[in-house]
Amino acid sequence: MTRADLEINQQDMWRILVFEQRTALTLAVEMLLRCQLSPEQILTKTAMALEGSHHDS
């Protein structure tokens, strides 16, 4: 697989993630803009929530 192929695959994965998890990602971005927590804490919590939603489906 070439570097270009990997980049295309990565772009497709991001599109799928954003499409399937739009609400969770929107909330994470809003929290990053407004919340007192560190960005690392917010992204960790979001990743855990996404992981949990993945197991629920």
ZIQUI-V596237 format. One record per backbone hydrogen bond with DSSP energy under -1.0 kcal/mol. NH is the residue of the N-H (numbers start at 0). CO is the residue of the C=O. If there is no record, write none. Layout:
NH&CO, NH&CO
//
This chain:
5&1, 6&2, 7&3, 8&4, 9&5, 10&6, 11&7, 12&8, 13&9, 14&10, 15&11, 16&12, 17&13, 18&14, 19&15, 20&16, 24&20, 25&21, 26&22, 27&23, 28&24, 29&25, 30&26, 31&27, 32&28, 33&29, 34&30, 41&37, 42&38, 43&39, 44&40, 45&41, 46&42, 47&43, 48&44, 49&45, 50&46, 51&47, 52&48, 53&49, 54&50, 55&51
//
